[in-house]
Amino acid sequence: MSGKIVYRELRDFASIKELMQTAAKEGGEKLAFRYKKGGKVVDVTYTEFYNTTQALGTALSHRGLTDGHLACIGENSYNWIVAYLTVLQSKGVYIPIDAELPQKDVEHILEEGDATLCFCSNKFETRFKESENKLENIKYFICFDREEDDGKYLSFTKLIEEGKKLLKEGSTQFIEEERDEYKMKLISFTSGTTGLSKGVILSEHNIVSCIKYGLQVAHVYDRTLSVLPYHHTYEAIPGILVELRSTVTICINDSRAATLKNMLLFKPEHIYLVPAFVEVFYKKVWENIEKQGKTALIKNAIKVSRVLRKMGIDVRRKLFKAIHAAFGGELKEIVCGGAPLRAEVAQFFDDIGIIVLNGYGITECSPLVSVNQMQFNDPATVGVKLPCIDIKFEDVNEDGNGEICVKGDTVMLGYYKNEEETKKVLTEDGWFHTGDYGAMNDKGQLLITGRKKNLIVLKNGKNIYPEEIENYIAGISYIKELMVYSIEEDGQEVGLCAEVFLDKAAVEEQGIGDDVMTHLKADVKNACAHLPVYKQISKIVIRDKEFVKTTTNKIKRQDPNNKTLDK
C-alpha cells in the first residue's frame, strides 16, 4: 500500500432532480445505457433517458399518482431504472422489492409499506392477478411488458407516450412538484441475513449525500456493467446514481449466468460486485490456468511483475493479456462490498492489473460507509470513511475491536412503522449501531472483524468471529461455500464446526473423490495452522446442497436449513 487519502472536489447538488438535469446537460448525446433486447443491443443517450423520466413522471403526476408510495418489482432492466429515477424526482416514495422473494413476502412488503402503486414485469403481473384481492390498496399495476391497458393494469409504454403528449401541450406539473429533502424518499425492506424484514427509511438528503461524498473518495471510469440486484441499495445508489452523476455508460447485465458473456460484449472498465462474485471469478481464472498447465508460468510471471513494478515498470496488462481478455479486455477496477473479501483474492487481481477496492456499507447508511482508494488501497481493510460521517467504536474488547457506530448525513431516518426496532439501533443524538465489529488502523482505514450477531463466545470466554476463520478455509480450491459455527454441549459453546458445500467438478479433477474427508481435514488444518488452538476446527460437515442465500449471495446464517442440527 502506498499514497495517502485524497478527497476529490465536491460535486455539490441538492436533489435527484438536479442530478438528472446536470447529467442530461453534461451527458447529452453520450450513451447513458446499453442493454440487450431481442438479440440486439439497445443504446440510450443521457438526453433520451432524462426525457423518458420526464414523460413518465408527467403522466403519473397528471393522474395524481405521484403523491404516494410507489413500489417496483422485476428483473434488472432499463424500465426498472426509468421507474426508479422517475419516482426519485417526484414527491412520491419509492419501494424497491426483491424479485426473488416468495409471493407472500412480496404481498407483505406492499401492505406493510403502504404501497399505492406497483411497477412490475410480466412475471409479477401474472402473480398479482392471482392475489389481487389481497392488495386492495394498490390503485394500479404499471406493467413493463404490457402493450394495452386493462383495468388496474396499465401499460408502461403507453404512460410514457401519454406523458410525451402532455409535455408537448406545455404541462409543467411534474417538474414543479416539491418535496422536503429531509423527509422519507425511499423504503428499502431488508432482513440482511437474519430476522424479519425491516423497512429502512432513507431521505433524499441521505441518498444525495451518499452520491456526492462517495464521489469525493471514489473514482469511476467511463463504462460499467451493472450486475447486482437493483432492489439492493448497493447497486441502486452507488451502482446507478453515482454513475449517472458521473455520466458513465451503464451496461445492463440481463442475468447472473450471462455475466462473463456480457463482460465480453460490453467491455466494462469498472464494475461493482459482492465478494461471492469476485471469488467465483478468482476460482474460474485459476481453474483455467491449471487446465492449461500454466500454473507455474503464471506464478513466475507474477513474481517478475512485482519486481518490475518496484522499479517503476508496469507490464501487467500485457503480461496477463489472456486473463484480461476473459473479462472483456478493458476491466481496470472492481469495487467490492457487502461482506469481507479475502486479501489474497484482491492481491491476485492487483498482481494481474485489475485493482480491487474493498468497501463497507449497510442499507441503514444509504449504504456507503467507507471504501478504499486507487492510490490508497489496503485489501485487508474496507478503506476510508465518507467525509460526511463520523465513526466511533463501542464495547471495545481486549483485542481492540468494538461495535462500529456511524453518525452523519447518510444515516437513515429509522425503520418504517417500527419505532421499537429503531430505538434499538439509533440513539437520540444520531448514532447508528451497525451490529458489525471492527477497528480503525493508524492510517485511518476501517477494518471489519465480524458481525455482532455471529459472535461465538466459547465457555472459556474467548470471542471468535466466524468470518475470520471462513476467510482462511475459503482458500481451499474445491470448497464452493462454507459456514463456521459453534458446537454446543449443555448450552455452552465448546468448539467450532465447519460446514462446507464442495465443488464436485474440482473434487473430481483433483482426484480426491474417494477420500475427500481425509483431504478436507488436512487442508482445513493447514489453512488454520497459524491460528490459536481455540480457533481450530474440531468438526467438519459436508453438505449435499448449497446453502440458502440472500439475493446478494450472502449465506443466511440463521436459516434452519443452513445448520446441521446434530452438531
Phi, psi and omega per residue, in radians:
M1 nan 2.470 3.108
S2 -2.512 3.065 3.061
G3 1.478 -2.901 -3.140
K4 -2.610 2.942 -3.132
I5 -1.057 2.307 3.096
V6 -2.177 2.120 3.057
Y7 -1.745 2.058 -3.116
R8 -1.293 2.935 3.136
E9 -1.045 2.359 -3.113
L10 -1.267 2.145 3.043
R11 -1.608 1.563 -2.970
D12 -1.416 2.330 3.032
F13 -2.778 2.769 -2.963
A14 -1.906 -0.235 -3.034
S15 -2.641 2.855 3.057
I16 -1.176 -0.593 3.096
K17 -1.062 -0.747 3.111
E18 -1.176 -0.684 3.080
L19 -0.991 -0.825 -3.113
M20 -1.136 -0.722 3.126
Q21 -1.113 -0.734 3.125
T22 -1.154 -0.749 3.140
A23 -1.085 -0.729 3.131
A24 -1.141 -0.687 -3.127
K25 -1.224 -0.805 -3.097
E26 -1.362 -0.631 -3.096
G27 -1.390 -0.782 3.121
G28 0.930 -2.032 -3.091
E29 -1.545 0.106 3.048
K30 -1.209 2.605 -3.136
L31 -1.248 2.185 3.054
A32 -1.571 -0.693 -3.096
F33 -2.410 2.595 2.972
R34 -2.364 2.330 3.124
Y35 -2.700 2.789 -3.112
K36 -1.581 2.419 3.075
K37 -2.636 2.098 3.125
G38 1.048 0.614 3.106
G39 1.447 -0.019 3.138
K40 -2.080 2.798 3.090
V41 -1.686 2.203 3.118
V42 -1.736 2.314 3.107
D43 -1.926 2.377 3.136
V44 -2.241 2.212 3.134
T45 -1.442 2.904 3.095
Y46 -1.091 -0.676 3.109
T47 -1.101 -0.788 -3.135
E48 -1.103 -0.751 -3.127
F49 -1.104 -0.830 3.133
Y50 -1.036 -0.813 -3.119
N51 -1.096 -0.610 3.124
T52 -1.172 -0.728 3.109
T53 -1.155 -0.623 3.117
Q54 -1.166 -0.660 3.130
A55 -1.182 -0.825 3.135
L56 -1.101 -0.765 3.136
G57 -1.091 -0.680 3.130
T58 -1.121 -0.754 3.121
A59 -1.107 -0.772 3.140
L60 -1.139 -0.765 3.141
S61 -1.113 -0.730 3.137
H62 -1.060 -0.578 3.135
R63 -1.555 0.013 3.116
G64 1.295 0.541 -3.046
L65 -1.843 -0.042 -3.108
T66 -1.531 -0.199 -3.104
D67 -1.637 1.167 -3.116
G68 -3.023 -2.876 3.127
H69 -1.785 1.983 -3.049
L70 -1.868 2.012 -3.095
A71 -1.669 2.868 3.099
C72 -2.613 2.315 3.065
I73 -2.456 2.368 -3.138
G74 2.872 2.956 3.090
E75 -1.171 2.771 3.063
N76 -0.950 2.226 -3.116
S77 -2.809 2.862 3.060
Y78 -1.088 -0.716 -3.140
N79 -1.075 -0.654 3.095
W80 -1.010 -0.791 -3.101
I81 -1.179 -0.665 3.088
V82 -1.061 -0.806 3.112
A83 -1.059 -0.782 -3.125
Y84 -1.013 -0.931 -3.091
L85 -1.249 -0.475 3.076
T86 -1.143 -0.849 -3.107
V87 -1.173 -0.676 3.130
L88 -1.083 -0.486 3.109
Q89 -1.491 -0.143 -3.082
S90 -1.644 -3.037 3.050
K91 -1.590 0.069 -3.126
G92 -1.468 3.069 3.127
V93 -1.979 2.321 -3.084
Y94 -1.711 2.375 3.096
I95 -2.199 1.696 3.062
P96 -1.364 2.431 -3.086
I97 -2.139 2.380 3.107
D98 -1.067 2.081 -3.082
A99 -1.253 -0.168 -3.123
E100 -1.765 0.100 3.105
L101 -1.283 2.634 2.998
P102 -1.082 2.681 -3.063
Q103 -1.009 -0.653 -3.116
K104 -1.134 -0.577 3.097
D105 -1.266 -0.637 3.078
V106 -1.083 -0.807 3.133
E107 -1.086 -0.672 3.126
H108 -1.093 -0.763 -3.136
I109 -1.143 -0.733 3.118
L110 -1.062 -0.694 3.137
E111 -1.300 -0.839 -3.100
E112 -1.133 -0.584 -3.122
G113 -1.508 0.044 3.122
D114 0.981 0.712 -3.132
A115 -1.165 2.382 3.121
T116 -1.911 -0.183 -3.119
L117 -2.712 2.632 -3.139
C118 -2.469 2.129 2.962
F119 -1.400 2.491 -3.135
C120 -2.750 2.756 3.046
S121 -1.539 3.047 -3.026
N122 -0.995 -0.738 -3.110
K123 -1.005 -0.703 -3.083
F124 -1.433 -0.472 3.038
E125 -1.018 -0.763 3.117
T126 -1.056 -0.763 -3.132
R127 -1.158 -0.716 -3.111
F128 -1.155 -0.579 3.107
K129 -1.134 -0.531 3.133
E130 -1.348 -0.382 -3.097
S131 -2.180 0.467 -3.043
E132 -1.032 -0.596 -3.101
N133 -1.182 -0.284 3.113
K134 -1.544 -0.143 -3.029
L135 -2.138 0.971 -3.038
E136 -1.182 -0.385 -3.116
N137 -1.385 -0.235 3.141
I138 -1.398 1.999 3.137
K139 -1.263 -0.747 -3.105
Y140 -2.521 2.599 2.917
F141 -1.884 2.102 -3.139
I142 -1.746 1.975 -2.913
C143 -1.757 2.134 -3.099
F144 -1.037 -0.597 -3.007
D145 -1.756 -0.022 -3.076
R146 -1.464 2.370 3.138
E147 -1.601 -0.557 -3.112
E148 -2.202 2.681 3.083
D149 -1.289 2.620 3.094
D150 -2.591 1.535 -3.128
G151 1.108 -2.065 -3.128
K152 -1.329 -0.158 -3.059
Y153 -1.776 1.857 -3.046
L154 -1.768 2.635 3.098
S155 -1.430 2.143 3.092
F156 -1.014 -0.784 -3.117
T157 -1.114 -0.747 -3.131
K158 -1.161 -0.606 3.099
L159 -1.102 -0.725 3.126
I160 -1.110 -0.730 3.113
E161 -1.131 -0.668 3.098
E162 -1.086 -0.739 3.131
G163 -1.151 -0.667 3.105
K164 -1.064 -0.709 3.134
K165 -1.140 -0.757 3.131
L166 -1.107 -0.667 3.110
L167 -1.127 -0.704 3.101
K168 -1.095 -0.545 3.133
E169 -1.420 -0.025 3.050
G170 1.742 0.216 -3.131
S171 -1.128 2.293 3.081
T172 -2.147 0.234 -3.030
Q173 -1.028 -0.774 -3.084
F174 -1.230 -0.814 -3.090
I175 -1.113 -0.410 -3.100
E176 -1.636 -0.016 3.112
E177 -1.074 2.368 -3.132
E178 -2.005 2.619 3.058
R179 -2.675 2.829 -3.126
D180 -1.576 2.117 -3.080
E181 -1.135 -0.272 -3.116
Y182 -1.717 0.022 3.110
K183 -1.653 2.971 -3.118
M184 -0.973 2.290 3.131
K185 -2.203 -0.571 -3.094
L186 -2.503 2.398 3.044
I187 -2.046 1.996 3.133
S188 -1.877 1.927 3.133
F189 -1.418 2.090 -3.091
T190 -2.423 2.405 3.043
S191 -1.928 -0.014 -3.039
G192 1.037 -2.286 3.106
T193 -1.940 0.096 3.123
T194 -2.521 2.757 2.932
G195 1.324 3.098 3.124
L196 -1.371 2.723 -3.086
S197 -1.184 2.504 3.063
K198 -2.209 2.476 -3.130
G199 -1.580 1.830 3.133
V200 -1.334 2.141 -3.137
I201 -1.639 2.080 3.050
L202 -1.992 2.422 3.060
S203 -1.585 2.932 3.063
E204 -1.111 -0.601 3.099
H205 -1.092 -0.728 3.071
N206 -0.994 -0.877 -3.063
I207 -1.134 -0.828 -3.136
V208 -1.078 -0.683 3.134
S209 -1.105 -0.723 3.110
C210 -1.058 -0.726 -3.109
I211 -1.159 -0.972 -2.993
K212 -1.277 -0.625 3.108
Y213 -1.412 -0.467 3.006
G214 -1.074 -0.697 3.123
L215 -1.231 -0.298 3.071
Q216 -1.265 -0.503 -3.107
V217 -1.871 -0.307 -3.052
A218 -1.932 2.740 3.059
H219 -2.092 2.352 3.078
V220 -2.088 2.629 3.108
Y221 -1.642 -2.865 -2.970
D222 -1.604 -0.299 -3.042
R223 -2.545 2.288 -3.114
T224 -2.300 2.775 2.983
L225 -1.910 2.139 -3.088
S226 -1.579 1.926 -2.934
V227 -1.949 -0.796 -2.976
L228 -1.256 2.762 -3.110
P229 -1.023 2.349 -3.037
Y230 -1.227 -0.376 3.133
H231 -1.236 -0.315 -3.082
H232 -1.469 2.312 -3.034
T233 -1.087 -0.451 3.123
Y234 -1.079 -0.732 3.107
E235 -1.462 -0.659 -3.051
A236 -1.189 -0.551 -3.097
I237 -1.825 -1.208 3.079
P238 -1.083 -0.700 -3.036
G239 -1.324 -0.358 3.125
I240 -2.090 -0.981 -3.023
L241 -1.207 -0.710 3.086
V242 -1.071 -0.688 -3.133
E243 -1.174 -0.707 3.137
L244 -1.130 -0.688 3.127
R245 -1.132 -0.440 -3.129
S246 -1.717 0.143 -3.098
T247 0.838 0.810 3.057
V248 -1.395 2.636 2.988
T249 -1.484 2.037 -3.099
I250 -1.717 2.012 3.088
C251 -1.686 2.271 -2.999
I252 -1.652 2.134 3.104
N253 -1.400 2.110 -3.030
D254 -1.434 -0.289 3.062
S255 -2.859 2.685 3.128
R256 -1.057 -0.713 -3.094
A257 -1.079 -0.458 -3.078
A258 -1.670 0.166 -3.026
T259 -0.983 -0.911 -3.103
L260 -1.149 -0.657 3.082
K261 -1.103 -0.704 3.139
N262 -1.259 -0.473 3.044
M263 -1.164 -0.666 3.082
L264 -1.162 -0.638 -3.109
L265 -1.280 -0.868 -3.000
F266 -1.644 -0.291 3.087
K267 0.901 1.083 -3.122
P268 -1.181 2.642 3.061
E269 -1.659 -0.490 3.041
H270 -2.547 2.835 -3.043
I271 -2.718 2.505 3.059
Y272 -1.708 2.233 -3.112
L273 -2.441 2.896 2.956
V274 -1.777 2.778 -3.068
P275 -0.925 -0.614 -3.131
A276 -1.023 -0.695 3.110
F277 -1.157 -0.788 -3.101
V278 -1.118 -0.692 3.098
E279 -1.073 -0.718 3.119
V280 -1.086 -0.812 3.109
F281 -1.010 -0.804 -3.110
Y282 -1.025 -0.846 -3.108
K283 -1.196 -0.644 3.114
K284 -1.122 -0.712 3.122
V285 -1.049 -0.836 -3.111
W286 -1.209 -0.574 3.061
E287 -1.050 -0.793 3.140
N288 -1.149 -0.686 3.110
I289 -1.078 -0.793 -3.116
E290 -1.174 -0.664 3.111
K291 -1.087 -0.607 -3.131
Q292 -1.484 -0.006 3.132
G293 1.176 0.541 -3.059
K294 -1.950 0.305 -3.081
T295 -1.014 -0.900 -3.120
A296 -1.113 -0.677 -3.136
L297 -1.080 -0.810 -3.126
I298 -1.172 -0.737 3.133
K299 -1.095 -0.689 3.094
N300 -1.184 -0.673 3.119
A301 -1.094 -0.656 3.105
I302 -1.121 -0.747 3.122
K303 -1.074 -0.779 3.133
V304 -1.094 -0.755 -3.124
S305 -1.073 -0.703 3.132
R306 -1.097 -0.708 3.116
V307 -1.126 -0.783 -3.134
L308 -1.107 -0.666 -3.141
R309 -1.129 -0.610 3.092
K310 -1.134 -0.410 3.120
M311 -1.606 0.049 3.134
G312 1.496 0.267 -3.138
I313 -1.952 2.058 -3.109
D314 -2.004 1.881 -3.140
V315 -2.081 0.373 -3.034
R316 -1.040 -0.765 -3.061
R317 -1.206 -0.467 3.054
K318 -1.431 -0.764 -3.082
L319 -1.113 -0.626 -3.095
F320 -2.011 0.630 -3.078
K321 -0.984 -0.688 -3.103
A322 -1.125 -0.644 3.117
I323 -1.229 -0.737 3.110
H324 -1.046 -0.647 -3.117
A325 -1.055 -0.561 3.141
A326 -1.166 -0.361 3.123
F327 -1.849 0.280 3.100
G328 1.757 -0.190 3.052
G329 1.512 -0.191 -3.070
E330 -2.038 -0.078 -3.040
L331 -1.148 2.163 -3.124
K332 -2.024 -0.446 -2.981
E333 -2.573 2.360 2.991
I334 -2.070 2.111 3.046
V335 -1.680 2.100 -2.988
C336 -2.070 2.239 3.131
G337 -2.613 3.049 3.081
G338 1.830 -0.417 3.129
A339 -2.969 2.887 3.120
P340 -1.140 2.551 3.070
L341 -2.046 2.392 3.124
R342 -1.057 2.330 -3.091
A343 -1.073 -0.589 -3.102
E344 -1.176 -0.501 3.092
V345 -1.204 -0.835 3.112
A346 -1.074 -0.679 -3.141
Q347 -1.114 -0.700 3.136
F348 -1.079 -0.827 -3.120
F349 -1.122 -0.649 3.078
D350 -1.106 -0.688 3.131
D351 -1.074 -0.561 -3.112
I352 -1.671 -0.035 3.041
G353 1.822 0.290 3.052
I354 -2.123 1.936 -3.080
I355 -1.389 2.387 3.064
V356 -1.897 2.093 3.130
L357 -1.830 1.865 3.139
N358 -1.351 2.383 3.105
G359 -2.340 3.046 3.134
Y360 -2.394 2.363 3.095
G361 -2.721 2.920 3.106
I362 -2.647 2.463 -3.028
T363 -0.875 -0.698 -3.106
E364 -1.124 -0.163 3.097
C365 -2.039 0.434 2.912
S366 1.244 0.318 -0.178
P367 -1.901 0.047 -2.932
L368 -1.396 2.280 3.065
V369 -1.948 -0.821 -3.106
S370 -2.670 2.800 3.091
V371 -2.775 2.559 3.046
N372 -1.258 2.813 -3.134
Q373 -2.058 2.672 -3.114
M374 -0.917 -0.775 -3.073
Q375 -1.658 0.063 -3.096
F376 -2.597 1.231 -2.948
N377 -2.090 2.152 3.035
D378 -2.264 1.830 -3.075
P379 -1.032 -0.323 3.117
A380 -1.340 -0.177 3.139
T381 -2.042 3.057 3.041
V382 -1.945 0.386 2.930
G383 1.528 -2.815 -3.049
V384 -1.722 2.571 -3.089
K385 -1.248 2.743 3.022
L386 -1.120 2.522 -3.116
P387 -1.101 -0.323 -3.047
C388 -1.603 0.104 -3.108
I389 -2.240 2.813 2.985
D390 -2.028 2.640 3.118
I391 -2.249 2.397 2.993
K392 -2.414 2.927 -3.094
F393 -2.165 2.292 3.141
E394 -1.997 2.704 3.139
D395 0.934 0.866 -3.116
V396 -1.173 2.277 -3.092
N397 -1.606 -3.048 -3.069
E398 -1.136 -0.361 3.120
D399 -1.535 -0.021 3.130
G400 1.541 0.153 3.130
N401 -1.737 2.410 3.101
G402 -2.452 2.997 3.126
E403 -1.230 2.295 -3.125
I404 -1.347 2.173 3.101
C405 -2.091 2.412 -3.044
V406 -2.185 2.437 3.084
K407 -2.405 2.395 3.095
G408 2.599 -2.888 -2.967
D409 -1.151 -0.362 -3.090
T410 -1.683 -0.079 -3.086
V411 -1.291 2.332 -3.061
M412 -0.968 2.884 3.041
L413 -1.380 -0.460 -3.100
G414 2.589 -3.009 3.073
Y415 -1.690 2.369 -3.036
Y416 -1.119 2.137 3.114
K417 0.945 0.608 -3.102
N418 -2.538 1.234 -3.082
E419 -1.125 -0.598 -3.110
E420 -1.086 -0.840 3.130
E421 -1.198 -0.593 3.118
T422 -1.072 -0.788 -3.106
K423 -1.128 -0.442 -3.141
K424 -1.195 -0.506 -3.008
V425 -2.084 -0.279 -3.053
L426 -2.135 2.009 -3.106
T427 -1.383 2.865 -3.123
E428 -1.101 -0.493 3.136
D429 -1.629 0.242 2.939
G430 1.674 0.100 3.132
W431 -1.476 2.196 3.095
F432 -1.735 2.189 3.115
H433 -1.559 1.958 -2.996
T434 -1.288 -0.450 -3.033
G435 1.481 0.001 3.082
D436 -1.814 2.529 3.123
Y437 -1.814 2.540 3.129
G438 -3.059 -2.893 -3.137
A439 -2.745 2.973 3.093
M440 -1.964 2.306 3.093
N441 -1.408 3.099 -3.045
D442 -1.306 -0.072 3.099
K443 -1.765 0.050 3.118
G444 1.481 0.392 3.105
Q445 -1.867 2.438 -3.067
L446 -1.483 2.373 3.048
L447 -1.979 2.388 3.111
I448 -1.835 2.220 -3.138
T449 -1.641 -0.830 -3.117
G450 3.048 -3.128 -3.101
R451 -1.632 2.334 -3.099
K452 -0.972 -0.735 -3.103
K453 -1.173 -0.388 -3.092
N454 -1.622 -0.115 -3.056
L455 -0.985 2.278 3.089
I456 -1.832 2.190 3.100
V457 -1.985 1.860 -3.114
L458 -1.240 2.830 -3.075
K459 -1.124 -0.319 3.076
N460 -1.500 0.077 3.078
G461 1.567 -0.069 -3.134
K462 -1.274 2.375 3.102
N463 -1.667 2.351 -3.135
I464 -2.297 2.264 3.000
Y465 -1.706 1.952 -3.059
P466 -1.028 -0.504 -3.131
E467 -1.022 -0.618 -3.135
E468 -1.072 -0.827 -3.091
I469 -1.243 -0.669 3.099
E470 -1.023 -0.629 3.138
N471 -1.051 -0.682 3.140
Y472 -1.279 -0.775 -3.087
I473 -1.202 -0.532 -3.122
A474 -1.070 -0.291 3.127
G475 -1.304 -0.194 3.103
I476 -1.237 2.122 -2.899
S477 -1.055 -0.540 -3.061
Y478 -1.697 0.112 3.025
I479 -1.614 2.132 -3.119
K480 -1.585 -0.755 3.140
E481 -2.509 2.671 3.074
L482 -2.747 2.829 3.028
M483 -2.562 2.360 3.078
V484 -1.840 2.316 3.096
Y485 -2.545 3.062 -3.028
S486 -1.519 2.627 2.971
I487 -1.679 2.236 -3.068
E488 -1.926 2.466 3.029
E489 -2.405 2.181 3.134
D490 0.938 0.676 3.074
G491 1.396 0.080 3.133
Q492 -2.031 2.596 3.130
E493 -1.534 2.030 -2.972
V494 -2.002 -0.162 -3.111
G495 -3.012 -2.991 -3.053
L496 -2.174 2.440 3.074
C497 -2.061 2.401 3.019
A498 -1.921 2.038 3.091
E499 -1.806 2.253 -2.997
V500 -2.260 2.618 2.948
F501 -2.024 2.146 -2.989
L502 -1.611 2.683 3.008
D503 -1.479 1.793 -3.026
K504 -1.051 -0.679 -3.134
A505 -1.103 -0.737 3.140
A506 -1.159 -0.658 3.111
V507 -1.074 -0.780 3.139
E508 -1.159 -0.764 -3.112
E509 -1.084 -0.601 -3.112
Q510 -1.530 -0.028 3.052
G511 1.138 0.620 -3.101
I512 -2.016 0.193 -3.050
G513 -1.060 -0.582 -3.084
D514 -1.258 -0.433 -3.103
D515 -2.492 0.916 -3.012
V516 -1.146 -0.601 -3.115
M517 -1.131 -0.683 3.111
T518 -1.086 -0.799 3.099
H519 -1.101 -0.716 -3.099
L520 -1.108 -0.797 3.126
K521 -1.052 -0.741 -3.134
A522 -1.165 -0.732 -3.105
D523 -1.224 -0.657 3.095
V524 -1.165 -0.745 3.108
K525 -1.055 -0.728 3.140
N526 -1.172 -0.704 -3.127
A527 -1.121 -0.549 -3.074
C528 -1.837 0.192 -3.015
A529 -0.996 -0.577 -3.075
H530 -1.455 -0.092 -3.102
L531 -1.490 2.718 3.111
P532 -1.133 2.843 -3.044
V533 -0.971 -0.714 -3.067
Y534 -1.224 -0.200 3.094
K535 -1.760 0.127 3.140
Q536 -1.384 2.588 3.108
I537 -1.420 2.214 -3.133
S538 -1.870 -0.160 3.107
K539 -2.566 2.483 3.097
I540 -2.220 2.338 3.093
V541 -2.139 2.313 3.084
I542 -1.776 2.134 3.124
R543 -1.435 2.708 3.065
D544 -1.779 0.011 3.077
K545 -2.588 2.822 -3.118
E546 -1.124 2.755 3.053
F547 -1.225 2.664 3.007
V548 -1.283 2.292 -3.036
K549 -2.297 2.851 3.012
T550 -1.376 3.058 -3.130
T551 -1.270 -0.190 3.019
T552 -1.772 0.339 3.000
N553 1.220 0.426 2.992
K554 -1.550 2.405 3.078
I555 -1.223 2.336 3.099
K556 -1.428 1.707 -3.018
R557 -1.102 -0.583 -3.068
Q558 -1.622 0.036 3.095
D559 -1.230 2.262 -3.093
P560 -1.045 -0.426 3.123
N561 -1.350 -0.112 -3.073
N562 -1.812 0.106 3.075
K563 -2.316 2.317 3.045
T564 -1.247 2.188 -3.007
L565 -1.457 -0.148 -3.121
D566 -1.681 0.391 -3.089
K567 -1.210 nan nan
